[in-house]
């Protein structure tokens, strides 16, 4: 099956969320949670300044026009209020090999509400159903038990642990790798519906 690189139709809808492209005007809403230390506790990066976040979102908006588009860095918004509650990431890292990677983040005040699972499921659906990827991976800190649970809930399997892979913020960071293949995800979705 050939890879489909036509642009993803946005927004992606879940039961409670809409995943849409960022706009530069989103900077204050994102900074409201991105400045919190809790949001970064399992990530190597430090909380950005407002200026750094504005530069990052400016780059993200510019990348939306690249063709073919292989990077989707999306705002996760509540369908009932429009409030940004986090982010969703889908990268096609190797089009020839049909390989992708996902990521997600949730504002701390929305933790433990199931939003990360909704985001991860919607992005995996897009990866396999729209883009026809063969393998999708995700990485997280071994200490991030909530993210590990989300990856398992959406059918991903642990592949391994990369020990002391990066040095940042004064310490070594290890990384867990999870993945799921297209046929595994199809089977997972079928079992989930049953």
C-alpha positions, 0 to 999 in steps of 0.5 A: 500500500502506497503512502498518502501525502495529501494534506490531513483534513483538519480539524480532527474531531474526537468526542470532546476535542478538535485538533486544529492548526495553530495560529500565532494568536494562540501564543497567550493561551499556550503560554498560560500552561507551557510556563508551568514547571509541572508541564515540563517535569518529564521533558528534557526542555525547560519551560519556554519564555513567552518570546521563545514560544512566540518564535516556536509557534511562528515556525509551526505556522510557517511549516503548515505551508510546506508541501508535501506536509509531513509535520503536524503540530496541532492545538488540542481544543475543547469542542464545547469551549474552544479552549486550548488544553494541549497539543498533538503531534504527528510527524512522518519521519520516513515517507519511503519506509512509511514511518511516523511518530506521535506526541501529545501534551496536556495542560496540567489542569486537564490531567487525568480526564482522558484527553491524552488518550483521545488525542493519541487515538485521533492521531493514530487514526490519521497516521494509519487511515489517512497517511497509510503509515506502516509503523508509528512510534512514540517516546516518553520518559520512563518516569512518565507513568501517565504517558505510558498508560496512554500509549498502552491504551491506544494499542502501542507496545514497548520496544525498549529503553534507551538509557541515558540518551540525553544530558539536559537540565543537569542530569541524564535522561532515558527514553522509552520507545513504544510503537504499533504497526498498521496491522496491529492497530487495525486488529486493536481497533476491531477488538475495541469495537467488539 
